[in-house]
Amino acid sequence: MTTRYTVVCEDGQARAIQMLARRYGITEEEVVKQLVEVGLEDVDERTV
């Protein structure tokens, strides 16, 4: 099952997401998805 979340970003964060999307030729949605995945992996590593 898929769950949708809404993320509210400050202007600087939004610009950084836009920049990453342009740099890698992916959507902003994909950038946010990857950032969440990396962040969750980092949390998992720190709690082990």
MODELLER restraints for C-alpha pairs under 7 A, 6 or more apart:
rsr = mdl.restraints
at = mdl.atoms
rsr.add(forms.Gaussian(group=physical.xy_distance, feature=features.Distance(at['CA:17:A'], at['CA:28:A']), mean=6.13, stdev=0.5))
rsr.add(forms.Gaussian(group=physical.xy_distance, feature=features.Distance(at['CA:17:A'], at['CA:31:A']), mean=6.43, stdev=0.5))
rsr.add(forms.Gaussian(group=physical.xy_distance, feature=features.Distance(at['CA:18:A'], at['CA:28:A']), mean=6.06, stdev=0.5))
rsr.add(forms.Gaussian(group=physical.xy_distance, feature=features.Distance(at['CA:20:A'], at['CA:31:A']), mean=6.90, stdev=0.5))
rsr.add(forms.Gaussian(group=physical.xy_distance, feature=features.Distance(at['CA:21:A'], at['CA:27:A']), mean=5.44, stdev=0.5))
rsr.add(forms.Gaussian(group=physical.xy_distance, feature=features.Distance(at['CA:21:A'], at['CA:28:A']), mean=5.34, stdev=0.5))
rsr.add(forms.Gaussian(group=physical.xy_distance, feature=features.Distance(at['CA:21:A'], at['CA:31:A']), mean=6.14, stdev=0.5))
